[in-house]
Amino acid sequence: MRFPRIAGALLLAGTATGLAAAPAQAQEYRYWSFWNSKAGGSGGSWAYATEGPATMRPADGAVEGFRFTVSADSAAAAGPRTAADFDAICEGTPAKENSKRVGVVIDFGSAADAAGGERPPKPRTHCAVVPEDASAGEALAAVARPLRYDSHALLCAVADYPRSGCADQVDGSGDKGSKDAPGAGSAPEDASSGRSAGQGSGTGSDSEDGGPSAGLLGGGAAVFALGAAAVWQARRRRG
């Protein structure tokens, strides 16, 4: 009989679709994440940056944050633990002609974030006085040298921390970083990208806006088509 065969194919297709839609475990990376202050720098809160520090050009009064963290995507990344408070960071630093003041927050992460037995320095803040057209990366360089980049301009170390490595994968053996301050944004890219880690496209089972993935939609459409074919065959036999 054709109908049982088609029904069996439908069941098999549904099972295969479920397996295909199952999300793979996301790979975590150890990297420097980049954050921007909300509300112009006086609100105290952070937003995950939508572009890298080399192209971001903050205005006078902005606060830029850098946090060494471990995460698979920006939604789980730990943001700076110091408030993005420009008035507190740049208090007593007067404005200068043809320059701007940018608050810089550097959070070296927790001991759980560190690799190879390194001990992270304490978080610190600086008020960078830089030219009006300076990027966030140039503001960072003015207060936290030495910086280390890879051949693709990926930020690897701030103030010589960490001493080695660049956006390294976490091996999954329990060597995990803290997730104490989730941010918002896109998933981190790997070290082969030309942008700062943490600013690529998400690759989870759901899209970034919370909708179903293309694979899940495609699988659902295939199951629907098989179901319609089964109904049509059954009616044809009865006719």
TIGUZA-241773 format. One line per 3 residues: number of its first residue (from 1); for each residue x, y, z of N, C-alpha, C. Coordinates in nm, 4 decimals. Each point is the difference from the previous one (the first is absolute). Example, Ala and Ser with C-alpha at 12.3 -4.5 7.8 and 13.67 -1.06 7.14 Angstrom:
<vofis>
1	1.3190 -0.5690 0.7800 -0.0890 0.1190 0.0000 0.0900 0.1200 0.0000  -0.0350 0.1050 -0.0720 0.0820 0.1190 0.0060 -0.0770 0.1090 0.0730
</vofis>
This chain:
<vofis>
1	0.0849 -0.1204 0.0000 -0.0849 0.1204 0.0000 0.0877 0.1244 0.0000  -0.0453 0.0969 -0.0806 0.0828 0.1189 -0.0128 -0.0076 0.0895 0.1240  -0.1210 0.0114 0.0595 -0.0170 0.0940 0.1088 0.0909 -0.0305 0.1193
4	0.0054 -0.1265 0.0484 0.0927 -0.0288 0.1098 0.1441 0.0338 -0.0365  0.0367 -0.0249 -0.1284 0.1375 0.0317 -0.0394 0.0260 0.1499 0.0072  -0.0986 0.0768 -0.0478 0.0158 0.1456 0.0025 0.0000 0.0505 0.1440
7	-0.0882 -0.0589 0.0833 -0.0025 0.0405 0.1406 0.1334 -0.0308 0.0667  0.0578 -0.1162 -0.0351 0.1305 -0.0339 0.0560 0.1065 0.0978 -0.0454  -0.0064 0.0416 -0.1276 0.0958 0.0990 -0.0504 -0.0168 0.1321 0.0715
10	-0.1274 0.0371 0.0279 -0.0270 0.1232 0.0722 0.0610 -0.0036 0.1393  -0.0171 -0.1117 0.0716 0.0567 -0.0141 0.1329 0.1520 0.0074 -0.0041  0.0599 -0.0664 -0.0987 0.1449 0.0023 -0.0139 0.0492 0.1409 -0.0296
13	-0.0715 0.0710 -0.0882 0.0393 0.1371 -0.0332 -0.0089 0.0901 0.1216  -0.1064 -0.0177 0.0815 -0.0137 0.0809 0.1204 0.1133 -0.0240 0.0970  0.0400 -0.1272 0.0139 0.1122 -0.0324 0.0884 0.1287 0.0624 -0.0502
16	0.0238 -0.0110 -0.1315 0.1217 0.0575 -0.0576 0.0024 0.1502 0.0162  -0.1192 0.0644 -0.0181 -0.0064 0.1443 0.0160 0.0325 0.0407 0.1422  -0.0534 -0.0752 0.0970 0.0296 0.0304 0.1399 0.1474 -0.0099 0.0299
19	0.0656 -0.1019 -0.0579 0.1436 -0.0134 0.0220 0.0783 0.1132 -0.0643  -0.0433 0.0373 -0.1220 0.0698 0.1072 -0.0695 -0.0170 0.1320 0.0711  -0.1156 0.0207 0.0648 -0.0262 0.1269 0.0660 0.0656 0.0100 0.1363
22	0.0490 -0.1116 0.0561 0.0624 0.0028 0.1320 0.1256 0.0853 -0.0039  0.0129 0.1002 0.0890 0.1145 0.0899 -0.0041 0.1271 -0.0690 0.0452  0.1094 0.0301 -0.0691 0.1305 -0.0494 0.0431 0.0486 0.0852 0.1161
25	0.0813 -0.0581 0.0857 0.0534 0.0739 0.1128 0.0937 0.1091 -0.0507  -0.0248 0.1226 0.0418 0.0781 0.1130 -0.0487 0.1410 -0.0049 0.0570  0.0950 0.0385 -0.0825 0.1399 0.0042 0.0413 0.0281 0.1295 0.0746
28	0.0625 -0.0099 0.1154 0.0347 0.1182 0.0775 0.1420 0.0459 -0.0334  0.0202 0.1329 0.0111 0.1293 0.0611 -0.0262 0.0402 0.0885 0.1168  0.1291 0.0154 0.0177 0.0565 0.0907 0.1003 0.0522 0.1221 -0.0751
31	-0.0583 0.1165 0.0253 0.0312 0.1146 -0.0851 -0.0305 0.1319 0.0715  0.0470 0.1101 -0.0586 -0.0314 0.1346 0.0473 -0.1291 0.0465 -0.0678  -0.1042 0.0185 0.0784 -0.1256 0.0527 -0.0527 0.0010 0.1527 0.0107
34	-0.0782 0.0643 -0.0844 0.0001 0.1452 -0.0109 -0.1409 0.0526 0.0230  -0.0124 0.1035 0.0847 -0.1294 0.0501 0.0435 -0.0055 0.1519 -0.0114  -0.1200 0.0524 -0.0222 -0.0235 0.1446 -0.0034 -0.0929 0.0396 0.1141
37	0.0201 0.1226 0.0497 -0.0888 0.0500 0.1039 -0.1353 0.0373 -0.0583  -0.1041 -0.0217 0.0773 -0.1330 0.0441 -0.0381 -0.0214 0.1430 0.0518  -0.0964 0.0673 -0.0556 -0.0398 0.1336 0.0461 0.1174 0.0967 0.0031
40	0.0895 -0.0107 -0.0982 0.1053 0.0981 -0.0143 0.1126 -0.0078 0.1002  0.0012 -0.1026 0.0845 0.1128 -0.0157 0.0901 -0.0304 0.0309 0.1447  -0.1180 0.0536 0.0299 -0.0318 0.0328 0.1387 -0.1024 -0.0944 0.0611
43	-0.0543 -0.0916 -0.0813 -0.1022 -0.0898 0.0509 0.0537 -0.1158 0.0816  0.1273 -0.0324 -0.0164 0.0615 -0.1054 0.0789 -0.0141 -0.1391 -0.0563  -0.0801 -0.0193 -0.1067 -0.0228 -0.1339 -0.0530 0.0717 -0.0184 -0.1330
46	0.0067 -0.1278 -0.0443 0.0784 -0.0359 -0.1172 -0.0861 -0.0641 -0.1079  0.0429 0.0172 -0.1238 -0.0593 -0.0696 -0.1139 0.1133 -0.0613 -0.0804  -0.0204 -0.1242 -0.0448 0.1036 -0.0663 -0.0794 0.0212 0.0780 -0.1295
49	0.1243 0.0267 -0.0349 0.0315 0.0834 -0.1163 -0.0450 -0.0663 -0.1295  -0.0446 0.0815 -0.0935 -0.0436 -0.0505 -0.1296 0.1084 0.0120 -0.1065  0.1136 0.0579 0.0348 0.1152 0.0051 -0.0892 0.1268 -0.0034 0.0839
52	0.1120 -0.0227 -0.0655 0.1246 -0.0162 0.0715 0.0596 0.1316 0.0476  0.0941 -0.0055 0.0950 0.0604 0.1223 0.0535 0.0819 0.0772 -0.1022  0.0438 -0.0645 -0.1075 0.0789 0.0700 -0.1011 -0.0858 0.0943 -0.0843
55	-0.1293 -0.0276 -0.0106 -0.0883 0.0834 -0.0815 -0.0962 0.0839 0.0826  -0.0241 -0.0393 0.1245 -0.0877 0.0781 0.0876 0.0690 0.1311 0.0380  -0.0664 0.1116 -0.0242 0.0565 0.1317 0.0320 -0.0910 0.0689 0.1016
58	0.0295 -0.0182 0.1276 -0.0874 0.0549 0.1045 0.0070 0.1524 0.0057  -0.1084 0.0602 0.0474 -0.0054 0.1443 0.0185 0.0573 0.0363 0.1363  0.0276 0.1271 0.0181 0.0435 0.0474 0.1313 -0.1072 -0.0336 0.1034
61	0.0406 -0.0598 0.1104 -0.0941 -0.0388 0.1048 -0.0438 -0.1445 -0.0050  0.0446 -0.0731 -0.1006 -0.0353 -0.1427 -0.0099 0.0892 -0.0827 0.0916  -0.0444 -0.1212 0.0286 0.0801 -0.0966 0.0771 0.0047 -0.1294 -0.0791
64	0.1187 -0.0522 -0.0198 0.0206 -0.1260 -0.0716 0.0512 -0.1054 0.0987  -0.0535 -0.1215 -0.0094 0.0367 -0.1061 0.0929 0.0624 -0.1185 -0.0703  0.0971 -0.0605 0.0646 0.0684 -0.1190 -0.0505 0.0009 -0.1030 0.1124
67	-0.0542 -0.1174 -0.0278 -0.0079 -0.1056 0.1018 0.0556 -0.1299 -0.0565  0.0956 -0.0600 0.0698 0.0515 -0.1310 -0.0381 -0.0960 -0.1045 0.0539  -0.0516 -0.0838 -0.0877 -0.1073 -0.0899 0.0402 0.0066 -0.1310 -0.0764
70	-0.0835 -0.0921 0.0391 -0.0171 -0.1276 -0.0699 -0.1478 -0.0148 -0.0320  -0.0322 -0.0177 -0.1278 -0.1394 -0.0206 -0.0384 -0.0071 -0.0536 -0.1414  -0.1170 -0.0520 -0.0346 -0.0253 -0.0476 -0.1359 -0.0669 0.1072 -0.0841
73	-0.0691 0.0939 0.0638 -0.0640 0.1082 -0.0727 -0.0172 0.1185 0.0939  -0.0347 0.1134 -0.0597 -0.0055 0.1231 0.0780 -0.1138 0.0000 0.1015  -0.1049 -0.0782 -0.0228 -0.1102 -0.0053 0.0945 0.0434 -0.0590 0.1330
76	0.1062 -0.0796 -0.0014 0.0499 -0.0610 0.1231 0.1297 0.0634 0.0466  0.0509 0.0995 -0.0724 0.1278 0.0611 0.0345 -0.0123 0.0845 0.1262  0.1041 0.0006 0.0787 0.0042 0.0799 0.1221 0.0506 0.1398 -0.0327
79	-0.0783 0.1012 0.0348 0.0386 0.1374 -0.0240 0.0883 0.0541 0.1105  0.0558 0.1188 -0.0175 0.0826 0.0622 0.1040 -0.0765 0.0131 0.1310  0.0699 -0.0240 0.1096 -0.0641 0.0063 0.1310 0.0059 0.1392 0.0607
82	0.0666 0.0934 -0.0664 0.0042 0.1397 0.0431 -0.1025 0.0792 -0.0799  -0.0735 0.0878 0.0655 -0.1044 0.0767 -0.0671 0.0588 0.0921 -0.1063  -0.0787 0.0210 -0.1038 0.0403 0.0890 -0.1091 -0.0367 0.1437 0.0378
85	0.0719 0.0545 0.0946 -0.0312 0.1315 0.0568 0.1082 0.0993 -0.0402  -0.0251 0.0773 -0.1042 0.1004 0.0939 -0.0505 0.0386 0.1031 0.1051  -0.0973 0.0530 0.0743 0.0292 0.1034 0.0992 0.0968 -0.0501 0.1061
88	-0.0174 -0.1261 0.0420 0.0899 -0.0557 0.1011 0.1378 -0.0295 -0.0571  0.0048 -0.0481 -0.1235 0.1278 -0.0396 -0.0599 0.0839 0.1219 -0.0394  -0.0642 0.1002 -0.0558 0.0733 0.1166 -0.0520 -0.0116 0.1230 0.0897
91	-0.0390 -0.0201 0.1229 -0.0085 0.1125 0.0933 0.1373 0.0672 0.0150  0.0032 0.1297 -0.0154 0.1248 0.0740 0.0145 0.0837 0.0070 -0.1264  -0.0453 -0.0628 -0.1082 0.0733 0.0057 -0.1277 -0.0684 0.1035 -0.0894
94	0.0627 0.1148 -0.0206 -0.0652 0.1055 -0.0782 -0.0008 -0.0316 -0.1484  -0.0988 0.0532 -0.0687 -0.0055 -0.0130 -0.1454 0.1088 0.0858 -0.0625  0.0525 -0.0448 -0.1132 0.1045 0.0733 -0.0710 -0.0454 0.0252 -0.1439
97	0.0518 0.1075 -0.0565 -0.0350 0.0342 -0.1363 0.0501 -0.1063 -0.0970  -0.0820 -0.0333 -0.0988 0.0333 -0.0983 -0.1032 0.0243 -0.1406 0.0572  -0.0593 -0.0289 0.1129 0.0133 -0.1328 0.0608 -0.1322 -0.0388 0.0655
100	-0.0073 -0.1214 0.0453 -0.1190 -0.0483 0.0701 0.0423 -0.0883 0.1157  -0.0893 -0.0130 0.0968 0.0246 -0.0872 0.1154 -0.0878 -0.1246 -0.0123  0.0630 -0.1144 0.0121 -0.0707 -0.1273 -0.0093 0.0328 -0.0821 0.1247
103	-0.1019 -0.0385 0.0734 0.0214 -0.0903 0.1123 0.0292 -0.1401 -0.0497  0.0997 -0.0639 0.0570 0.0388 -0.1355 -0.0399 -0.0051 -0.0902 0.1230  -0.0808 -0.1030 -0.0064 -0.0108 -0.0989 0.1076 0.0632 -0.1289 -0.0479
106	0.0936 -0.0528 0.0771 0.0690 -0.1236 -0.0357 -0.0232 -0.1014 0.1117  -0.0672 -0.1077 -0.0343 -0.0286 -0.1077 0.0949 0.0719 -0.1250 -0.0494  0.0986 -0.0449 0.0742 0.0831 -0.1131 -0.0409 -0.0654 -0.1351 0.0277
109	-0.1230 0.0015 0.0469 -0.0719 -0.1246 0.0217 0.0312 -0.0639 0.1339  -0.0660 -0.1106 0.0254 0.0191 -0.0734 0.1251 0.1094 -0.1053 -0.0156  0.0366 -0.0611 0.1107 0.1000 -0.1071 -0.0053 -0.0490 -0.1156 -0.0865
112	-0.1318 -0.0223 -0.0033 -0.0558 -0.1078 -0.0832 0.0155 0.0292 -0.1480  0.0110 0.1279 -0.0351 0.0174 0.0376 -0.1401 0.1427 -0.0189 -0.0487  0.0954 -0.0014 0.0924 0.1417 -0.0004 -0.0367 0.0424 -0.1353 -0.0553
115	0.1055 0.0037 -0.0807 0.0554 -0.1231 -0.0577 0.1439 -0.0180 0.0464  0.0418 -0.1240 0.0078 0.1403 -0.0296 0.0272 0.0496 0.0465 0.1344  -0.0888 0.0075 0.0986 0.0426 0.0374 0.1342 0.0269 0.1480 0.0189
118	-0.0340 0.0834 -0.0980 0.0203 0.1438 0.0157 -0.0969 0.0569 0.1040  0.0430 0.1066 0.0654 -0.0842 0.0665 0.0986 -0.0441 0.1343 -0.0577  -0.1288 0.0212 -0.0188 -0.0443 0.1254 -0.0617 0.0229 0.1194 0.0919
121	0.0494 0.1117 -0.0542 0.0109 0.1227 0.0799 -0.1377 0.0508 0.0418  -0.0012 0.0920 0.0934 -0.1259 0.0587 0.0439 -0.0559 0.0919 -0.1093  -0.1327 0.0108 -0.0085 -0.0589 0.0933 -0.0966 0.0491 0.1422 0.0246
124	0.0063 0.0782 -0.1054 0.0455 0.1380 0.0152 -0.0698 0.0889 -0.1015  0.0034 0.1287 0.0284 -0.0611 0.0986 -0.0882 0.1016 0.1091 -0.0329  -0.0177 0.0618 -0.1166 0.0859 0.1094 -0.0443 -0.0849 0.1019 -0.0734
127	0.0446 0.1236 0.0015 -0.0611 0.1038 -0.0816 0.0986 0.0327 -0.1111  -0.0283 -0.0475 -0.1200 0.0886 0.0212 -0.1135 -0.0314 0.1343 -0.0654  0.1028 0.0812 -0.0192 -0.0143 0.1257 -0.0732 0.0657 -0.0214 -0.1359
130	-0.0799 -0.0027 -0.1040 0.0463 -0.0391 -0.1328 -0.0517 0.0987 -0.1044  0.0561 -0.0014 -0.1210 -0.0511 0.0870 -0.1060 -0.1480 -0.0252 -0.0285  -0.0674 0.1013 -0.0540 -0.1446 -0.0069 -0.0208 -0.0424 -0.1153 -0.0901
133	0.0855 -0.0409 -0.0927 -0.0361 -0.1073 -0.0927 0.0545 -0.1357 0.0436  0.0478 -0.0127 0.1222 0.0602 -0.1249 0.0466 -0.1049 -0.1098 0.0157  0.0414 -0.1223 -0.0253 -0.0869 -0.1160 0.0178 0.0050 -0.0477 0.1448
136	-0.0903 -0.0926 0.0333 0.0021 -0.0600 0.1331 0.1294 -0.0766 0.0227  0.0511 -0.0631 -0.1074 0.1275 -0.0705 0.0114 0.1145 0.0937 0.0304  -0.0025 0.1198 -0.0582 0.1054 0.0980 0.0271 -0.0111 0.0547 0.1427
139	-0.1231 0.0151 0.0485 -0.0188 0.0413 0.1394 0.0544 -0.1065 0.0946  -0.0245 -0.1261 -0.0320 0.0537 -0.1092 0.0815 0.1522 0.0004 -0.0026  0.0575 0.0183 -0.1182 0.1460 0.0000 -0.0133 0.0640 0.1141 0.0779
142	-0.0728 0.1108 0.0173 0.0550 0.1154 0.0707 0.0158 -0.0256 0.1494  -0.0719 -0.0989 0.0536 0.0009 -0.0197 0.1464 0.0366 -0.1410 0.0435  0.0094 -0.0954 -0.0928 0.0160 -0.1402 0.0426 0.1011 -0.0768 -0.0834
145	0.1087 0.0637 -0.0388 0.1041 -0.0726 -0.0723 0.0738 -0.0939 0.0943  0.0595 -0.1091 -0.0565 -0.0016 -0.0360 -0.1424 -0.1255 -0.0787 -0.0372  -0.0470 0.0268 -0.1223 -0.1087 -0.0788 -0.0580 0.0604 -0.1009 -0.0956
148	-0.0717 -0.1094 -0.0182 0.0466 -0.1008 -0.0952 -0.1157 -0.0372 -0.0919  0.0251 0.0019 -0.1308 -0.0980 -0.0382 -0.1013 0.0553 -0.1159 -0.0817  -0.0904 -0.0759 -0.0626 0.0475 -0.1029 -0.0920 0.0074 0.0575 -0.1416
151	0.0316 -0.0832 -0.0971 0.0201 0.0469 -0.1369 -0.1285 0.0478 -0.0654  -0.1159 -0.0295 0.0618 -0.1282 0.0436 -0.0530 -0.0567 0.1171 0.0802  0.0848 0.0654 0.0786 -0.0395 0.1156 0.0812 -0.0975 -0.0370 0.1109
154	0.0023 -0.1237 0.0454 -0.0808 -0.0434 0.1126 0.0732 0.0339 0.1293  -0.0677 0.0666 0.0934 0.0600 0.0376 0.1271 0.0250 -0.1248 0.0844  0.1262 -0.0243 0.0319 0.0378 -0.1216 0.0728 0.0371 0.0262 0.1452
157	0.0622 0.1151 0.0294 0.0462 0.0286 0.1348 -0.0078 0.1487 0.0282  -0.0376 0.0326 0.1232 -0.0050 0.1385 0.0478 0.0928 0.0105 0.1193  0.0890 0.0994 -0.0036 0.0998 0.0155 0.1060 0.0757 -0.1313 0.0221
160	0.0299 -0.0652 -0.1127 0.0771 -0.1241 -0.0014 -0.0719 -0.1162 0.0694  -0.1339 0.0050 0.0040 -0.0782 -0.1111 0.0564 -0.1049 -0.0443 -0.1013  -0.0056 -0.1312 -0.0278 0.0896 -0.1054 0.0479 0.1344 0.0041 -0.0735
163	0.0964 -0.0732 0.0530 0.1344 0.0045 -0.0587 0.0065 -0.0721 -0.1337  -0.0901 -0.0950 -0.0229 -0.0002 -0.0743 -0.1259 -0.1430 -0.0379 -0.0359  -0.0161 -0.0486 -0.1223 -0.1313 -0.0441 -0.0461 -0.0807 0.1152 -0.0576
166	-0.1013 -0.0378 -0.0778 -0.0876 0.1005 -0.0609 -0.1318 -0.0654 -0.0388  -0.1057 0.0338 0.0720 -0.1324 -0.0567 -0.0253 0.0057 -0.1517 -0.0082  0.0674 -0.0618 0.0973 0.0180 -0.1450 -0.0002 -0.1294 -0.0719 0.0373
169	-0.0189 -0.1162 -0.0578 -0.1135 -0.0832 0.0369 0.0208 -0.0557 0.1400  -0.1099 -0.0100 0.0742 0.0019 -0.0643 0.1307 -0.0246 -0.1481 -0.0217  0.0784 -0.0838 0.0636 -0.0012 -0.1428 -0.0328 -0.1211 -0.0760 0.0516
172	-0.0826 0.0637 0.0850 -0.1215 -0.0662 0.0470 0.0216 -0.0957 0.1144  0.1170 0.0029 0.0643 0.0286 -0.0940 0.1090 -0.0248 0.0627 0.1369  -0.0871 0.0989 0.0027 -0.0278 0.0667 0.1260 0.0744 0.1309 0.0129
175	0.0844 0.0329 -0.0964 0.0749 0.1248 0.0013 -0.0881 0.1087 -0.0602  -0.0984 0.0421 0.0773 -0.1001 0.0939 -0.0492 0.0170 0.1347 0.0673  -0.0439 0.1049 -0.0689 0.0048 0.1339 0.0564 -0.1305 0.0339 0.0686
178	-0.0012 0.1126 0.0715 -0.1194 0.0429 0.0705 -0.0989 0.0615 -0.0967  -0.1259 -0.0008 0.0389 -0.1058 0.0578 -0.0827 -0.0810 0.0953 0.0883  0.0667 0.0915 0.0690 -0.0669 0.0773 0.1026 -0.0726 0.1230 -0.0507
181	0.0206 0.0411 -0.1246 -0.0661 0.1200 -0.0497 -0.0310 -0.0142 -0.1479  -0.1038 -0.0733 -0.0354 -0.0294 -0.0230 -0.1411 -0.0204 0.1298 -0.0755  0.0475 0.0014 -0.1236 -0.0183 0.1169 -0.0842 -0.0997 -0.0303 -0.1102
184	-0.0051 0.0839 -0.1000 -0.0907 -0.0207 -0.1117 0.0739 0.0281 -0.1285  -0.0298 -0.0767 -0.1038 0.0655 0.0240 -0.1269 0.0141 -0.1276 -0.0783  0.1018 -0.0078 -0.0835 0.0209 -0.1144 -0.0872 0.1068 -0.0913 0.0557
187	0.0083 -0.1191 -0.0546 0.0936 -0.0992 0.0504 0.1422 0.0336 -0.0387  0.0999 -0.0435 0.0802 0.1384 0.0280 -0.0337 0.0472 -0.0777 -0.1199  0.0803 0.0634 -0.0848 0.0621 -0.0696 -0.1105 0.1281 -0.0651 0.0481
190	0.0535 -0.0906 -0.0823 0.1251 -0.0627 0.0370 0.1164 0.0913 -0.0354  0.1207 -0.0456 0.0316 0.1174 0.0849 -0.0138 0.0342 0.0320 -0.1440  -0.0632 -0.0667 -0.0967 0.0294 0.0285 -0.1395 -0.0770 0.1200 -0.0522
193	-0.0911 0.0566 0.0808 -0.0777 0.1141 -0.0453 0.0832 0.1265 0.0065  -0.0435 0.1000 -0.0738 0.0703 0.1268 0.0006 -0.0530 0.0954 0.1045  -0.0936 -0.0466 0.0863 -0.0586 0.0880 0.0988 0.0273 -0.0532 0.1388
196	-0.0267 0.0844 0.0973 0.0186 -0.0403 0.1383 -0.0891 -0.1184 0.0320  0.0511 -0.0961 0.0764 -0.0817 -0.1143 0.0387 -0.1249 0.0498 0.0690  -0.1119 -0.0685 -0.0303 -0.1240 0.0411 0.0603 -0.0894 0.0789 -0.0929
199	0.0397 0.0170 -0.1267 -0.0793 0.0828 -0.0880 -0.0294 -0.0677 -0.1322  -0.0221 -0.1289 -0.0008 -0.0380 -0.0711 -0.1208 -0.1474 -0.0319 0.0020  -0.0403 -0.0983 -0.0814 -0.1404 -0.0383 -0.0092 -0.0262 -0.1243 0.0820
202	-0.1136 -0.0024 0.0669 -0.0348 -0.1164 0.0790 -0.0270 -0.1201 -0.0879  0.0280 -0.1200 0.0520 -0.0226 -0.1221 -0.0769 -0.0750 -0.1031 0.0821  -0.0836 0.0453 0.0944 -0.0734 -0.0925 0.0829 -0.1176 -0.0604 -0.0736
205	-0.0815 -0.0794 0.0729 -0.1129 -0.0663 -0.0631 -0.1134 0.0969 -0.0295  -0.0048 0.1121 0.0691 -0.1009 0.1018 -0.0255 0.0681 0.1225 -0.0578  -0.0744 0.0793 -0.0746 0.0555 0.1238 -0.0529 0.0119 0.1011 0.1119
208	0.0734 0.1107 -0.0247 0.0264 0.0979 0.1038 -0.1263 0.0703 0.0469  -0.1038 0.0059 -0.0835 -0.1223 0.0660 0.0421 -0.0952 -0.0967 0.0698  0.0482 -0.1189 0.0314 -0.0801 -0.0965 0.0732 -0.0825 -0.0901 -0.0878
211	0.0007 0.0196 -0.1320 -0.0779 -0.0827 -0.0903 0.0685 -0.1329 -0.0266  -0.0703 -0.0932 -0.0628 0.0597 -0.1301 -0.0292 0.1054 0.0099 -0.1074  0.0916 -0.0932 0.0016 0.1067 0.0001 -0.0991 -0.0537 -0.0419 -0.1364
214	0.0798 0.0325 -0.1050 -0.0399 -0.0389 -0.1358 -0.0082 -0.1509 -0.0132  0.0894 -0.0717 0.0680 -0.0029 -0.1463 -0.0062 -0.1274 -0.0567 0.0577  -0.0454 0.0590 0.1109 -0.1227 -0.0482 0.0620 -0.1205 0.0290 -0.0873
217	-0.0038 0.1197 -0.0606 -0.1109 0.0329 -0.0898 -0.0024 -0.0930 -0.1195  0.1182 -0.0265 -0.0567 0.0066 -0.0887 -0.1156 -0.0435 -0.1402 0.0346  0.0421 -0.0499 0.1150 -0.0406 -0.1338 0.0423 -0.1491 -0.0091 0.0233
220	-0.0583 0.1054 0.0608 -0.1439 0.0017 0.0227 -0.0769 -0.0019 -0.1302  0.0500 0.0734 -0.0992 -0.0667 0.0016 -0.1307 0.0041 -0.1372 -0.0641  0.1100 -0.0721 0.0133 0.0120 -0.1341 -0.0570 -0.0988 -0.0950 0.0652
223	-0.0141 0.0068 0.1313 -0.0953 -0.0858 0.0703 -0.1421 0.0328 -0.0434  -0.0323 0.1306 -0.0124 -0.1340 0.0390 -0.0448 -0.0309 -0.0554 -0.1385  0.0989 0.0074 -0.0912 -0.0207 -0.0502 -0.1358 -0.0244 -0.1501 0.0003
226	0.0728 -0.0742 0.0796 -0.0204 -0.1442 0.0077 -0.1373 -0.0332 0.0571  -0.0417 0.0760 0.1020 -0.1318 -0.0227 0.0585 -0.1101 0.0247 -0.1003  0.0099 0.1062 -0.0780 -0.1002 0.0299 -0.1026 -0.0054 -0.1108 -0.1033
229	0.1156 -0.0540 -0.0375 0.0039 -0.1088 -0.0975 -0.0691 -0.1235 0.0549  0.0176 -0.0284 0.1279 -0.0639 -0.1168 0.0608 -0.1510 0.0141 -0.0005  -0.0493 0.1200 0.0350 -0.1450 0.0218 -0.0010 -0.0560 -0.0159 -0.1405
232	0.0697 0.0560 -0.0978 -0.0456 -0.0087 -0.1394 -0.0069 -0.1447 -0.0470  0.1010 -0.0806 0.0349 -0.0001 -0.1415 -0.0390 -0.1152 -0.0748 0.0648  -0.0269 0.0306 0.1281 -0.1081 -0.0706 0.0693 -0.1359 0.0324 -0.0641
235	-0.0222 0.1257 -0.0337 -0.1262 0.0374 -0.0630 -0.0121 -0.0627 -0.1374  0.1088 -0.0099 -0.0728 -0.0018 -0.0602 -0.1328 -0.0392 -0.1471 0.0080  0.0526 -0.0708 0.1037 -0.0344 -0.1424 0.0151 -0.1478 -0.0165 0.0325
238	-0.0547 0.0898 0.0821 -0.1404 -0.0098 0.0389 -0.0911 0.0328 -0.1189  0.0548 0.0925 -0.0892 -0.0795 0.0380 -0.1167 -0.0043 -0.1098 -0.1017
</vofis>
